[in-house]
Structures are given as structure tokens and as C-alpha cells.
């Protein structure tokens, strides 16, 4: 989990270190929910359509949205 220090650093920079443990727990809770839902929904869509194309398209769109929201400036 090489992203843990970077994620904790970002949370600390944005919100301070006073509640870092609680905020880190919330961040990683949602990380795990996303990991579960991604795999589960990917399988569900594949079972329904016989293809991963829709999942790839949604993943690309969400990645572009995340990049746009985090773009500096």
C-alpha cells in the first residue's frame, strides 16, 4: 500500500493533523467500498452484457472527472 503515506499527507494538509486518525479511517473505508463495488459491478455488468466495455468506459469517465476535480488552479 504505497499510497498510504501520500493519502495521509494529503488529508493532513487539507484538514490538519488533529483528527487525522479518524479522517484516515473514513478515507480508507470509502477506498475499500469502492474496491468492492468496482469488482462486484464489473462482474455484474459482464454477466449481463458479456463484455467489459461498459465498465472500461465508466472507469475512464470517472478517472477523467477525478483528474479534472484535482487539477491545480
Secondary structure, 3 states (H helix, E strand, C coil): CCCHHHHHHHHHHHHCCCCHHHHHHHHHHHHHHHHHHHHHHHHHHHHHHCCCHHHHHHHHHHHHHHHHHHCCC
